[in-house]
Amino acid sequence: MNALLDRFADLLPMFAWPWWLLAVPAPWLVRWLLPPARDVAPALRAPWGRRLEAVAGGAPLPGVRRMPWLAWLAWTLLCVAAARPQTPGEAVQPPVSGRDLMLAVDLSGSMGEEDMRLGGRAVDRLTAAKAVLSDFLDRREGDRVGLIVFGQRAYVLSPLTLDRESVRSQLLDSVVGLAGRETAIGDAIGLAVKRLREQRSGQRVVVLLTDGVNTAGQLDPEKAAELAQAHGVRIHAVAFGGDLPGLFGMRMPGTMAEIDEEALQRIAAATSGRAFRARDARELAGIYAEIDRLEPVERPGQLLRPPVERYPWPLGAALALGLFATWRPRRRSRVAADPSEAGA
């Protein structure tokens, strides 16, 4: 008996809803506990009806409480199907979900400088950045991405979301000067850290794009970097902007774009990130491709064997047996009524 119970316990994990198996003996219990139904109204009124009932002694006719074994088997199979039998499927190794990634984009006045070329025409820095970032978003499937823009102040245009199209739409709708004409790099980093600190550790990343020097805001960029490091937020800083033209096309002292590259390098180094310098749209695209490699979206996860549902088999068998059990008595009654059909 114990061996039988142990065997039954071993089979239980094969069912998603094993408690449905308790319904298997339900028809037996109903037949055992409830008395047979009797029709109190006589089907045929006859003066000797009382006498017939006395002769029968109120006993049911033979076979009335008997139930076809096919019907019992169909009921058992139906209960097994309801319990959802499952078998382990093929081993799979799904990728772990991607990063929580905040894009911080500079919208200060200098982002309107038309020193970039895109598709053979001169465009401003923000337009070139939008094109590159839009392509970058296409490759971040599986990431939760948010968007912060900053100028004199920093604002969240899109919280962390899997809907990259909404982030792209907010990015494309942004314009130079939307957040002010100055550059609050420290405030942008601080706001990004605030949004990321409650997320999964080891997955928090900020990609900072700026073309200037911190000139506004209440938080010093290097203090903000310390705050990011304390909360496990990694910052990749991208300095973006072309060199100003010099005399007769020659680069002269004082004509370099005003970008504090050293400060951005310190920010990135403090948070175990990388600092980059892009002088045109092509270099910027290469930088974001490099960030793709630094921050991969997918990595192999835990090996799993997803269950495969097997309930269609007992369910189909139960329906077939039920139909056969219903059809068989009717055929017998037709044969009894017409003996010529039996010989056919």
Secondary structure, 3 states (H helix, E strand, C coil): CHHHHHHHHHHHHHECCHHHHHHCCHHHHHHHHCCCCCCCCCCCCCCCHHHHHHHHCCCCCCCCCCCCHHHHHHHHHHHHHHCCEEEECCCECCECCCCEEEEEEECCHHHHCCCEEECCEEECHHHHHHHHHHHHHHCCCCCEEEEEEECCCEEEEEEEECCHHHHHHHHHHCCCCCCCCCCCHHHHHHHHHHHHCCCCCCCEEEEEEECCCCCCCCCCHHHHHHHHHHCCCEEEEEEECCCCCCHHHCCCCCCCCCCCHHHHHHHHHHCCCCEEEECCHHHHHHHHHHHHHHCCCCCECCCECCEEECCHHHHHHHHHHHHHHHHHHHHHHHHHHCHHHHCC
